[in-house]
Amino acid sequence: MNDVFIHKDAEFKIEPTLGDHVAIDKGVYSTVKCKIGDYTHISPYVTIIGGKHGYFECVGFNNIMAGARIICGSDRFDDSGLFGALIPKEFKGKQIIEPVIMEEFSNIGTNAIVLPGSILRKGVLLTAGSLLMGDTEEWGVYKGNPAILVKKINGNKIMEYAKKIKNG
């Protein structure tokens, strides 16, 4: 790991796997297994939750802006049982435990929420305050609650610059 900064007030319940050129800011909190790729920045007060069975991955060249919520596991809140972290297993209702994946160049805006099983495909931007449920299209900009595709961008220059950085 080269050029890695983790603020002393960031907390990972499960030690993350980190690439190079990673910055993790104050107040970041994670309860899941994380794989964080090269050139990734996680801004202040981001939470990544879902417990010991949850999984989150940033492939690289990703940004997660302040206050974003990434949920890799949640109670289903149906009639299958009781819900909450302290409920004994035999009384617990169904849960949704699915990985959240950020492919290269994808970004999550300030105070956005990403639900279990969501995939931010290459170059996706989830705008500030949006709620993502599910899959996306490469180089799409998603906005709203629920987030919908509002436009597509051309990622050629982004990929060209990334290649130059990687090749030093």
N, C-alpha and C positions, 0 to 999 in steps of 0.2 A: 504494500500500500504506500503510495507516494502522494503527498499533498492532500492529506486528509485532516479535516478539522471537525471535531465533535465538541460542542459546547458542554461544559461541565454540568449544566442543568438539563441535558438531554438524557432520557432514560429508555433503555431497551431491556425488556424482561427476558428476551432471548437474544444472545449476541448476534448482531447482523454480519453478513458477509459483505465486505466493502471492496469496491474497485478503487481506482486512482482518481485524484482530483474530485473529492467528495467534501461537501460542507453540510453539516447538520447543526442547525441553530438552536438557540435557547428554547426550552420547553417542549421539544419534540418528545413524544411518548409513544412507545410501541409495545404491544403485548404479543406480537406474532413473529414468526420466522421471516426475516427480511433478507433479500439480496439486492444490494444497491450498486449499480454499475458506474462506470467512469463518467466524469463530468456531470455529476448530479448534485443539485442543491435542494435541501429541504429547509424551508423557511421556518420562522418561529411559530410555536404552538400548534404544530401539526400533530394529529393523533392517528395512529394506525392500530386498530383494535380488531380482536377476533379470537383471542386466547391462544393457547399453546398449539392448537391444530390449524390455526390460520396461517396464510402465506401471502406475502406481498413481494413483488419484484419490479424494480426499475432497471431496464436493460442498459440505459446509458443516455447521456445528453438529455436528462430530464430535469424538470423544475416542479416543485410542489410549493405553492405559495402559502402565506401565513394563514393559519386557522383552518386549513383544509382537513377534512375528516375522511379517512379511508377505512372502510369497514369490511373486514375479511370474514367475519363470522357474527351471527346475530341469532337471537331467538326468533322463531317463526311467528309467535303470538297468534296461535290458533287454539283449538280445543283439545290438543294432544297432551296437555299436562300443565304443570306449573312452570313459571319462567323466572329467571334471575340467576345470578352467579352462585348463590349460596344454596340452591335447591339440590337435595340429594338426587343422584342419578336415576333411581327407580321412579321418581316422581316428576322428573324433568320432561318438558315438552320438546318437540322437534326443533332442531336448529338448522340454520343455513350456514354452512362452512364451505366457502368457495374462494379460490385465490383471486387476487386483484393484480393485473399485469399492466405495466406501462412499457410499451415498446419504445424503441429509440425515438428521440426527439419529441415525445409526447409531454404535455404539461398540464398541470392542474392549477386552476386559478384560486385566488383568495376566497376562503370560506366555502369552497365547493365541497360536495359530498359524493363519495364514490361507494356504491353498494357491492356486496359480495358477488363474485363472478364477473365483474366488469373488466373489459379489456380496452385499454386506450391504445389503438393501433398506431403504427408509425406516423409521427408528426401531428397527432391529434392535440387540439387545445380544448380543454373543458373550461369555459369562462367562469369568472368570479360568481359565486353564489349559486351555481348550477348543481343539479342532482343527476348523476349518471347511474343508470340501471342497465347493464348488459354490454353488448359489443358496439363497436364503432367502425367507421370507414377511415382508411389511411388518409392523412392530411386534411381531416375534417375539423371544422370549428363547431363545437357543440355548446348550446346555450339553453338555459331555462330549467323548469321543474315540471315534468321530467325534461332532461336535456334532449334537444333535437338538433340535427345537422342544419346549420344555417349558411355555411359556405365551405368551399374547398380551397386550399392554397397549393401553390406549386412549391415543392420541397427541394428542387434541384440545387439552389444556391446553398441551402442549409446543409445538404448532404456533401456538397463540394467543400465547404468550409470545414466540416467535421473530418473529412478525409485528410485535408491539409494538416489539421491539428494532430490527428492520429499518426501521420507519417512524419511529424516533427520537422 
